[in-house]
Amino acid sequence: MSNPFEALISKIRGSKTSVDGNVHIKNEKYQFTFYFSNESITDTKEKLKSFELPEDYVSFLSHYESATLFKSAKHSSGGYDVLSTELVIGYWKGYSIDHPYYPIVWSDISNSCICVDQDRIHSGKGYLTWVGSILPDDTIDIDLTFTELLEQLIEHDGIEFWDQPIEEEE
């Protein structure tokens, strides 16, 4: 099975190594790790059977169990964690996130979750929503798919672009 995320991962600048299927990338500012998954798609879907799963997210989980993105190269802190199936359930319960949301990415930058909005999976406009962990009613629709989110994070150097003020053109 080919990995549709290889092209995306290749856009991350830095030295790349692969150990036991895990992909490690380090540059002067950040480090990234994509943890190899040996779990079948059937197992993934079974673990997350309470949720409607977007195809691109399932595809990611069929190749990688989880990932760390934009962690500080000096302190291994900050950045984002693409959650494993176990952590999706753990964060969902731990932060009492209500339907239609469930978390798939944790942001150490804002101490919040990026969640799938199950009501928008088939909207054609993207299905991700930022949900504040302190104020779970504080949400921002990101209107991207999981793959598009990864692309935009790489393009914006890990900055939470969805929470930035919009610059007005003069």
ABEGO torsion letter per residue (X at the ends): XBBAAAAAAAABBEBBBBBGGBBBBBBAABBBBBBBBABBAAAAAAAAAABBBBAAAAAAAAABABBBBGBBAAAGBEEBBBBBAAAAAAAAAAAGBBOABBBABBBAAAGBBBBBBAAAAAAGAEABBBBBAABAABBBBAGBBAAAAAAAAAAAGGBBAAABBBBBBX
